[in-house]
Amino acid sequence: MATATAEGSRTPAKARGMTREERKVIIASSAGTVFEWYDFYLAGSLAANIAATFVPGTNDTAKFIFVLFGFAAGFAVRPFGALFFGRLGDLIGRKYTFLVTMTIMGLATFVVGLLPSYASIGYAAPVLFIVCRLLQGLALGGEYGGAATYVAEHAPHGKRGLYTSWIQTTATVGLFLSLVVILTLRLSMTPEDFAAWGWRIPFLLSIILLAFSIWIRLSLNESPAFQKMKEEGSQSKAPLTEAFGRWENAKVALIALLGGTAGQAVVWYTGQFYALFFLTQTMKVDGTTANLLIAASLLLGTPFFIFFGWLSDKIGRKPILLAGCLIAALTYFPLFGMIAKTANPALIAATENVKIEVAADPATCGNLFDPVGVRTFTAPCDTVRRTLATNSMHYDLVDAAAGTPLAVKVNGTAATIDDKYASLIAAAQAAGYPKAGDASIVKQPSIGGVLSDSRTLTLIGLLFILVLYVTMVYGPIAALLVELFPTRIRYTGMSLPYHIGNGWFGGFLPPTVFAIVASTGNIFSGLWYPIVVAVMTLIIGLLFLPETKDRQIDHWH
């Protein structure tokens, strides 16, 4: 048995051109994976409509918690999908495994479009929605590794970065496609109709995409590397044990996670997901405007996945990935500062001019970390901090004497503390914080308006820079992961570090950032999370991550 590290010195084969079969492989694999990401992102893009349909009452906090939990559930189970389907992929083949994952994803998404509301079937509605999200997460955990492995094993030596970079575009294209479909529907029907039934259409359309994706993938053959291994009878009989139960291979997976995918994940989620969250939740930009801005930046940035994949074939995977982590860590604070000042200047002015002081007994202030949105906060110190953070208001936490009741001052004047802190929020707004819908907040809810307004064009430029970082770290990662592991355990070996990195380090980024913001009272402090993880990956990657671009993987068993 050849270990993951022992085969790194294989003599490279001569590079050759792309064949018709390889082109079909890339198109079919990419099309199917775009469809899966489209399905997965719909729940995030339509979070408000889903919460309104499946969560009872008018409690916005409960609805927000449900949205976080539903989104987190899909990310939490991705590594388990990677283990289950990765094992199948190494035992029975790449092609049939990602046909199964795609079918599960498509059916689960279609069902969401049909689910009755809470008003119709009670608590069964949110439970069934969470079940669908869990199935989607499991399926996605098996899809990516299969598609990336399948394409890489068809690619000629010297072009694996270029070929697999098409798979890397699919997450962004899937998000872009979901935003375009949603925006088209929003702009073509009344808000009331969209809220009542129009939001279901993107989910129902997935059945058409599923049928197309299955049809195109059924025409593919098994990857040549797996087929040759199967003919030789050199398949692994226990991929999980071999990949993670033997230190020589488990060590490679650990390096791939901490020195590669963890940093890649936080840069990716900061540039695409957190940027949208920051615009809508922190800067209070309306959803349509924010989606148009993100969609425009994604459209501009997506070709750079291909560029950096191609470049990684020339200069290596490692320098591009680690450079992306470094540049992102150095520039996140100024970039998000410029985004904030452009999107909502009145809010930023208020954070500088309005002083909110929260005085509380330190013993009554708890940890606000809530990655899956299931904790209930009752202590006044915790609830007031979360309320201020939700309203994007800076505050200073001051230690009070033991047993002292909570007290809040706005510019030195004591604020009235009521059940939902409405008086406190009103006092902060009277002192200078803008209200929802303030005229100073950027708003251009049409394509023409976005493209003709200097503020929105500035925001698109800043968001494009964030997406460019995403393309740097994500473009080469598939080729790197494929080249780190031998054929017999490749699907399993690469899938787990990828999905722990992206499912956990990346997927839990929004709630982690929110917890940091709520705990510190500074709307920018949450950026320390992606910065610290990116720097960790930079250091571990520099020290331990091998360069893999010249490895020969065709007959590496």
N, C-alpha and C positions, 0 to 999 in steps of 0.2 A: 504494500500500500504506500503510495506516495503522499507525503504530507503537504499541507498548503504552502509551507515555506521551502520545501526541498526542490520544488520544480521551477523556482524563479530564474534559474540560469539556463533554461532551455534555449537553444539556438533559434533566433527568429527566422520565420519563413519569409520568402520574398512576397512583397505586397502585390496584389492584383486588383483589377477593376471590379466594379459591381455588376453582378449578373442579373438577369431578369428575375430569377427565383429569389435572389436576395432582396431585390427591390420590392417584390410582392410580400416577402416576409416583414420588411420594415413597415409597409403600408398597412398590412393586416394587423400586425401587433400593435402599432401605434393607434389605429382606428379603434380597436377594441379597448385599449387602455384609456383613450380619451373618453370613451363612453362610460367606463367605470368611474373615472374621476368626476365627470359631469354628474353622475348619479350621487356620488358621495358628497359633493359640495352643495347640492340643492338644499339639503337640510340646514346648512349654515346660512346660505343666502336668503332663505325664506323663514328664518328662525321666528320672526315676529308673527307671521301668519300661522305657523305651526303651533306656537304657544297659544295664540288666541283660539285656535280650533280645539286643541286637546287638553288645555288646562282650564279648570273652572274658575269663575270669579273674576274680579278686577284687580287682584293683587299683582302689581307689576314685578315685585321682587320674586314672588313664587313663579311667575312666568319666566323671568330671567334665569332663575335657578334650573327650571326644567330644560330650557334651551341649552344651558351649559352642560347639564347632565347628558342630554341627548347627544350633543356634539362630542363630549368627552367619551361617552360609551363606545362610539365608533372607533375612536383612537385607542382606547384602552385595550381592546381585544385584538388589535392588529398583529402584535407579536405572536399571539396564540394561533391566529390564522397562518402566519408565516411558518410556524412549527408544523402545523397539521398539513397544510398544502405543500410546504417545502419538502416534507418527507415523501408525500405522494409524487411530487415532481421528480424526485431522485429515484423513486422506485418504478413508476409506470410511465414516466415521460413528461416533457414540458408541455406539449401541445394539448393533451387531453386534460391535464390539470388546470390550465388556465381557461379552457372551455367551461369547466365546471364552475370555477370562481366567477366567471363572467355571467353565467346563467343565474347563479345565486344573487349576485349583485342586481341584475336587471329585474328579476322577479320581486325582490325585496323593495326596490324603488317603485315599481309599478303598484305594489300593494299600498304603499304610503299614499299614493294618489287616490286610492279607493277607500281608505280607512274612514269609518264613520266618526263623527265628532264626539266630544265629551257629552254634549247635549243629547246625543242619540243612544250611546252605550255606556256612559259613565266612565269609571276609572279604567275600564278595559281599553279605552282609546289611547291614553298615554302609555299604558303597558305595551300594547301592540306596536306602537311607534318605536319604543325603545328596543323591542325585539327585532324590528326591521333594521334599526341602526346597528345592533350587534351583528346581525347577519351581514350587513354591508361591510362592517369593519373586518370581520373574518375573511370575507371574500377578497377585499382589497389587500389583506395581509398575504394572500396567496397569489394575487394577480401580478403585482409589480415584479417580484423575483422571477416568475415564470417568463414574463415578456422580455425583461432585460437579459436573462440567461439565453432565451431562445434566439434573440437577435444577435447577441454577442457570439454565440456558437455558429451562426451562419456567416459572421463577418470575416473578411480576409484580414490577415495580420497587418497591422499598421493602419487600420481604419476602424478599429473597434470603438474608439471614442466618437468618431463621426457617426457611425451607424447607431450606436446606443443613445446618442444625444437626441435622436428623434423620439425615443421613448421618454426622454427627460422633458420634452416639450409638452407631453400629454397632460401632466398635472395642471400646468398653467393654461393650456388650451381648454381642458375640461372646465376649469374655473371660469375662463373667458366665455365659453359656450353657455354655461349656466347663467352668467350675468346677462349675456345678450338675449337669451330666450326670455328671462324674467323682465328685462327692460322693455323688450318688444311688447310683451303682454301688458305691462304697466302703462305704456304709452298708448296702447290701442283699446283700452277699456277703462271704465270708471273705477276709481279707488274702491267703491262699494262692491262692484262685481268681482274685482280681483280678490278682495278680502273674503268674499263669500264662496267663490268657487274657482276663480281664475288661477289662484296659486297652485291648484292641483294639476293643471295642464302640463307643466314641465315634467312632473313625475310620470304622468300617463304617457307622454311622448317617448319615454325611455323604452317602452315595449317595441317600438319601431326600430330604435337604435339597437336594441338587443337582437332582434331578428337579423338585421343587416350584419352585425358583428359576428354572430354565430355562423352565418352563411359564408362570410369571407374567411373566417378562420378554419372552417371545415375543409377548405381547399388546400391548406398547408400540409406539408410533410413534417415528420419529426426532425429535430435538429440533427445534423450529421454527427456531431460529437457524441450525443446520447445514443444514436442509432449504432454507431461503431462500438461504443462501450457495451451496449446490449448484446450485439453479435459476438463480442469477445467473452461475454459472461463475466465482466469485471465490475458489475454494478455493486453498490454498497447494499448489504442486507439490513443494515441498521444505521441509516443516515444520521439520525439524531445522536445516537451514541458516538458515532465516528466523528461527527462535526463538533460536538460540545462536551463529550465525555473523555476525549483525549486532549491533553494539554497543548500539544503541538498545533492542533487545529483550533481549540478553544481560545488560545492566546491570540491567534490571528483575528478571530471574531471580536475579541475584546478590544484590540487595537483598531479594528475597523470601526467599532462603535465610538470609542472615546477619542480616537485620533482622526476620525473621518465624518461619520454620519451625524454625531451629536451637534457639532458645529455647523455642518451643512443644514441640519434641520432647523436650528434656531434662526439662521440667516434667512432660510426659505420662508418660514412662517412669519418672521418679522416683516419681510418685504411684501408679502401677499396678504396674509390673514390679519396680522396685527395692524398693518397700515390701514386696512378697511375698518377694523375695530376702533382704532384711534380716531379716525375721521368721524365715524358715526356716534360712538359712545362717549369719547372724551371731548372732541371738538364740536359735537352736536350738529354735524353736517347732515342734511336730510339724505335718506337712503338712495334715492335716485341719483342725486348729484355725486355722491360718494362712489356708487357703482360705475357711473360713467367715467369718473376720474381713474379708478382702478382698471377698468376695461381698456381705456386708452393707453395707460402705462404698460399693461400686459401686451397689447398689440404691438407697441414699439419694441418691447424688450424680448419677446419670444424668439426672434431669429438668433439672438445671441446664445441661446442654448446650443444651437448647431455650431456657431462659431467657436465657442469654448470647447465643445466636444472635439471639433476638428483640431483646434490648437493643442489639445491634450495629447493628440497623436504625434505632434511635432516636438513639444517641449516637456511633456509628462503630465500625469494627472495631479500629482502631489503639489507642485508649485502653484497651479491655478486655484485649486481648492483652498490651500492654506492662505494664499494671498487674498482671496475673497473674505475669509474669516478675519484676517488682520485689518483690511480696509474697512469692513463693516464695523468692527469693534471701535475703530478710531473715529468714525464719522457719524455714528447713530445719534448722539446727542445733538450736534449742530443741525443735522438733517431734519430730525423730528421737531427741533425748535423752530426751524424755518417753515416747516409744514404748519405748525400750530399758529405762528404769527400771520401766515397768509390766510389760513382757513377761518380763524376766529380771533381777530386781533383784540377785541374787547375782552375776551376771556383771559388772554395772556397779560393784558394790561392789569386786569383785576388780580391775577396771581402775584403781581409785583406791588400793587398799591393797597390791596385789602388784606389786613392781617386778621386771621382767624386763629384763636388760641383755645385749645381743648385742654382743660385741667382735670386730671383724674387720678385716683389712687392707682398706682402701677399694678397692684394685685388684682384689680378689676379689668385690666386690659389683656385680652387673650391674643392668640395667634389667629390671623385672618385667612390662612391658607385653606382653600376649599376647591381642589382641582376638579372634582366631579359634581360640585353644586348640591351636596346633600346635607351640609351642616346647617344647623339652626343657631343663629346668633341672638342672644337675649340681653347680655350685659350692655348697659348704656354706653360704655366706652367703645365697645365693638360696633354697636349699631350706628352710633353717630359718625364714627370714622368711615364705615362703609357708605353711609348716606352722603357724606361730603365727597368721597371719592367718586361715587356714582354721578354726582353733580359737577365733577371736575373742579372741585374747590380745594385750593391749597390750605393746609392748616399746620400749626405747630402743636405737638403734644407736650404738655408740661406736667411734671410729676407733682401731685398734690399729697397732702398728709393722709396717712392711713385713715380710712373711714370717711373721708371727705366726699360729699356727693359730686357728681359730674357737673362741671360748669363750663360754659362756652362764651367767649367774648368775640365780638366783631368790631375791629378797630377800637378796642378798649371798652366797648359798651357791652354789658351782659345781655346775652340773647335768651329769649324765652325757650324753655325746653318742653315740647309737647310730644305726644305719642309718635308721630311720624316726622317730627322735626320741621314741620312746615313753616313755623315762625322763624326758625334758624335760617332756613333757605331764603325766606323772604328778606330777612335782615341782610344777608350776604348780597342778595341781588340789589337791595336798596343802596348798599355801599359801593356797588360797581360791577358785580358779576352779571353777565347778560342772561336774560331769560331765554327759554326755548323759542326758536324762531326769530331771534333778534336779527334786525336788518343787516348788522355787520357781518353775520356769518355767511360764508360763501354759499351761493345758491344759483345753480344754472341747470335746471332739470330738463335739458334738451341737448341733443348732440350739437346743434348749431350754436347754442349759447355757450357751451363748454369750450368750443373751438374758437370763439370770438372774444372771449373774456381774458384779460391779462392775468387775473388772479388764478383762474382755473388752469390756464396754460402753464403758469409757474408751478402749480401743484402737480400737474402731469409730469413736468420736468423733474421735480424732486422725487416723485413716486417712481419714475423711470430709473433713477439712480438706484433706488432700493431694489427694483427688479433686476437691474444689471448685476448687483451683488448676488442675487438669487441664481442667475444664469452662470456665474463664475463657479459657485460651489456645487451647483446641481448638474451642470452640463457634463462634467467628467466622472461623476460618482458611480454611475452604473458600470462603466467599463472598469473602474478601479475595483469595485466589489467582485465582479465576475472574475477578474484576473487574480484575486487573492485566494480563490478556492479551487481545488481540483474538480473535475467533471463529476465524479461519483457523489460528491456532497455539495455541489455548487449551488443548487436551488435552495437547499436547506441552509447552507453556510452563509450565503449572502443575504437571505431574506430576514433572518432574525436581527442582526445588527442594524439593518436598514430600518426595520419597522419599530424597533425599540427607540432608535434615534429619532425617527420621524413621528412615530405614534405617541411616544412619551415625552422625550425632550422637546419636540416641536409641537405636538398636539395639545399638550397642557400649557403651552406658552401663554395664551390669553388669560386663563384664570390665575396663573402664577404671577403674571405681570400685574393684574388687577389687585391681587393680595398684597404685593409689594407697595403699590401706589396707595392702597387703603391704609397700610401700616405706617407709611412714612409721611403721608400728607402732601406728596409731590407728584404731579401727574407724569413727570418724566422719569421718576426713579425706577419704574419697572423695567426700563431699558437695561439696567444692570444685569438682569437675568440673561438675555441673549449675549451680552458683551462678555460676561464671565465664562459662559459655555463656549463661545467662539474662541476666546483666548486659551481655554483649556485644550480645545482641539488643536489649536495652533501649536502649542508646546508639545503635546503628546505626539502629534503628527510629525513634527520636526524631528523628534527623538526616535520614534519607533516605526512610523508608517513607511513601508518600502515603496519605491517607485516600481510600477508594474507594466508600463506601456510596452516594453519589449518582451514580455513573457509570451511564450508559445503555448496556447491552451488547447489546440485541436486534439491532441492525443494524450492529454494530461489526465491520467486516471487516479 
